Amino acid sequence: MTNMEIGGLVTGIISILVGIAVIAWPRILAYMVGIYLIVVGIIFIVASVL
């Protein structure tokens, strides 16, 4: 698998987990979105550098 495929897989898994968390605990929506954006940003930066 290429880095982009792995990044896409990880992004999909994180998206599902964040979606479940938002449904279960809507009060922490801002934190979950923030963490998601940071993780996705790191993944794409690493993928573009490698």
VEXDREN-2710 file (C-alpha; in Angstrom, 1 decimal):
% VEXDREN-2710
k/r/px/py/pz
1/MET/0.0/0.0/0.0
2/THR/1.2/3.5/-0.7
3/ASN/1.3/6.3/1.8
4/MET/-1.8/7.9/0.3
5/GLU/-3.7/4.7/0.6
6/ILE/-2.7/4.2/4.2
7/GLY/-3.5/7.9/4.9
8/GLY/-6.9/7.5/3.4
9/LEU/-7.5/4.4/5.5
10/VAL/-6.4/6.1/8.6
11/THR/-8.5/9.2/7.8
12/GLY/-11.6/7.0/7.2
13/ILE/-11.1/5.2/10.5
14/ILE/-10.6/8.4/12.4
15/SER/-13.7/9.9/10.7
16/ILE/-15.8/7.0/11.8
17/LEU/-14.5/7.3/15.4
18/VAL/-15.1/11.0/15.5
19/GLY/-18.6/10.5/14.2
20/ILE/-19.4/8.0/16.9
21/ALA/-17.9/10.3/19.5
22/VAL/-19.9/13.3/18.3
23/ILE/-23.1/11.2/18.4
24/ALA/-22.3/9.9/21.9
25/TRP/-20.9/13.1/23.4
26/PRO/-22.0/16.2/21.6
27/ARG/-20.5/18.5/24.2
28/ILE/-17.0/17.7/23.1
29/LEU/-17.6/18.4/19.4
30/ALA/-15.2/21.3/19.2
31/TYR/-12.4/19.2/20.8
32/MET/-13.0/16.2/18.6
33/VAL/-13.1/18.3/15.4
34/GLY/-9.9/20.1/16.5
35/ILE/-8.1/16.9/17.2
36/TYR/-9.3/15.4/13.9
37/LEU/-8.1/18.4/11.9
38/ILE/-4.7/18.3/13.6
39/VAL/-4.3/14.5/13.0
40/VAL/-5.4/14.8/9.4
41/GLY/-3.0/17.7/8.8
42/ILE/-0.1/15.7/10.3
43/ILE/-1.0/12.7/8.1
44/PHE/-1.1/14.7/4.9
45/ILE/2.1/16.6/5.7
46/VAL/4.0/13.4/6.4
47/ALA/2.6/11.8/3.3
48/SER/3.6/14.7/1.1
49/VAL/7.1/14.8/2.6
50/LEU/7.8/11.1/2.1
END
